[in-house]
Amino acid sequence: MVAVSSMFAFTGSADRPAYSASKGGVSQLTRSLAVEYAPLGVRVNCVAPGFVVTPLARGVLDDPVASAAVLARIPMGRLGDPGEVASVIEFLCSPAARYVTGAVVPVDGGYLAA
């Protein structure tokens, strides 16, 4: 199983407290289910996307000041593409990740590291 959380599960967000709290819950549920189901051979992981070019990011993308601030914090210097998140999900579902469970994987261009 692969759940989808958000980088805001790690950092919080002043203007999105309910969203951040819900994504924190998704991340912790992922860890708890991983522990519960590992003995049955079921892997449970999660991706935590950062700013990705989707309709949900329109508010940031359409605001030049907000967009510049976000881009300044991303070490890779760009927003993500949905396919880049999908690739990580594909990996987590593949046999290559057979020893990975309980992970919350940021897919954020380095945002959390900056």
C-alpha positions in Angstrom: 0.0 0.0 0.0 1.2 3.5 -0.8 -0.5 6.5 0.8 -0.1 10.1 -0.2 0.8 12.7 2.5 2.5 16.0 2.0 5.6 17.9 2.9 3.3 19.9 5.2 3.1 16.8 7.4 6.7 17.6 8.3 6.6 21.4 8.4 3.1 22.5 9.1 1.6 25.4 7.3 0.3 28.6 8.9 -2.5 29.1 6.3 -3.4 25.4 6.1 -3.5 24.0 9.6 -6.3 21.4 9.0 -4.6 20.2 5.8 -1.2 19.9 7.6 -2.8 18.0 10.5 -4.6 15.6 8.2 -1.4 14.9 6.3 0.5 14.3 9.5 -2.2 11.8 10.4 -1.7 10.0 7.0 2.0 9.8 7.6 1.6 8.4 11.1 -1.2 6.0 10.0 1.3 4.7 7.4 3.9 3.9 10.1 1.4 2.3 12.3 -0.1 0.1 9.6 3.4 -0.9 8.4 4.2 -2.2 11.9 0.8 -4.0 12.1 0.9 -5.7 8.7 4.6 -6.4 8.2 4.3 -9.9 9.8 1.7 -10.6 7.1 4.1 -9.6 4.3 2.2 -6.4 3.5 4.3 -3.3 3.0 2.8 0.1 3.8 4.6 3.3 2.7 3.8 6.9 1.8 5.0 9.6 -0.5 5.0 13.2 0.7 5.0 15.5 -2.3 6.2 19.1 -2.2 5.1 21.7 -4.7 4.0 19.9 -7.8 2.5 21.4 -10.9 -1.2 20.4 -10.4 -4.5 22.3 -10.1 -4.0 22.3 -6.3 -0.9 24.4 -6.7 -2.6 27.1 -8.9 -2.8 29.5 -6.0 1.0 29.5 -5.6 1.7 29.3 -9.4 -0.6 32.3 -10.1 0.9 34.5 -7.4 4.3 35.8 -8.6 5.5 36.7 -5.1 4.4 33.4 -3.6 5.8 31.4 -6.5 9.2 33.2 -6.3 9.4 32.5 -2.5 8.6 28.8 -3.0 11.1 28.4 -5.8 13.8 30.2 -3.8 13.5 27.5 -1.1 13.7 24.5 -3.5 17.3 23.5 -4.1 16.5 22.0 -7.4 15.1 25.3 -8.5 11.8 24.1 -10.0 8.4 22.7 -9.1 7.8 19.0 -9.4 6.0 17.1 -12.1 3.2 14.6 -11.2 5.1 11.9 -13.1 8.0 12.3 -10.7 5.7 11.5 -7.7 4.2 8.6 -9.7 7.7 7.2 -10.3 8.4 7.0 -6.5 5.0 5.3 -6.0 5.9 2.8 -8.7 9.2 2.1 -7.0 7.5 1.6 -3.6 5.1 -0.9 -5.3 7.8 -2.8 -7.0 9.9 -5.8 -5.9 12.9 -3.4 -5.7 11.3 -2.0 -2.5 10.6 -5.4 -1.0 12.5 -4.4 2.2 10.9 -0.9 2.5 8.0 -0.5 4.9 6.9 2.4 7.2 8.7 5.0 5.0 7.4 8.4 4.3 9.3 9.5 1.3 9.6 13.3 0.5 9.4 14.0 -3.2 10.1 17.8 -3.0 13.2 18.8 -4.9 15.0 19.2 -1.6 12.5 21.6 0.0 12.6 19.9 3.4 16.4 19.7 3.3 16.7 23.5 2.7 
